[in-house]
Amino acid sequence: MNERQSAKQILHKPHWLKVRPPFSRECRNIKSTLANLKLHTVCQEAACPNMSECFALGTATFMIVGNICTRDCLYCNVAHGKPLAIDENEINHLIDAVRKMKLEYVVITSVTRDDLPDGGAQVFADCVNRLREEIPSCKTEVLIPDFQGSPEALQKVFEASPDVINHNMEVVKSMFAQLRPQGNYDISLKVLKNISSSSVISKSGFMIGFGESREDILRLIDDLAAVSCERLTIGQYQQPTLKHWPVAKYYHPDEFAEFKEIAYQKGFQYVEAGPLVRSSYHAAKAG
């Protein structure tokens, strides 16, 4: 237990966050397939409560360029440290998994790889291009890191023309430096502005419950609207372990509904907001 956490600070989860874990036969079969192909999915890494639903709808989120991140955000449960070399067969495994899982919509994300010259942008592009060649009916969404603000890296992803490019802000501005010390709020907004200026659909998302104010949330929605972001997800932060940042508040579903309505009023074309919403939730539903 770290200095931020004490027994008195641990909040009990409200009933709307208590869901049964995905133990269906379909999920077990899919997990077996992924394990055999040595693939990582965010669905599993984050123990997403929506796993069964998304798999059943033909959607999954794959994590490329390994599963060790070069950054250490205070809310994230992904391992951090010195990454291993990229698996040369990773894309082939990805194609095999998409075929075997009969996916219609694939989200491709990655850990942040500041050790790579382009942050892994070329691997993103290669995955999109190969998927289009091998399984043309499958749509692709990429959830990219900030590539340290490199326009050249982002251009590689543009040239592959995925259906959607997502870059998550994750947290409000007032808490960004504290929770994402190796990131930069303005750089992330600039990345999204560049995506919105391209021919690809732009998307972002963030979590609430860290201790931010209502004004902080509304400002982030305004900032995303100002860079013409088209799609938005807002979800509840849930503390992965006692070593991570504690939950300061569990927002009620009615509060999420209000933020969703506000976002639509600001001009977003599609919004998902709710306690169990994650970046890829109903991604295919948005069209």
Secondary structure, DSSP 4 states (H G I P E B T S, - for coil): --TT--GGGPPPPPGGG-------HHHHHHHHHHHHTT-EEHHHHTT-TTHHHHHHTTEEEEEES-S-BS---TT--S-BSSPPPPPTTHHHHHHHHHHHHT-SEEEEEE---TTSTTTTHHHHHHHHHHHHHH-TT-EEEEE---GGG-HHHHHHHHHH--SEEE---BS-HHHHHHH-TTS-HHHHHHHHHHHHTSSSEEEEEEEE-SS--HHHHHHHHHHHHHTT--EEEEEE---SSTTSPPP-----HHHHHHHHHHHHHTT-SEEEEETT--TTTTTGGG-
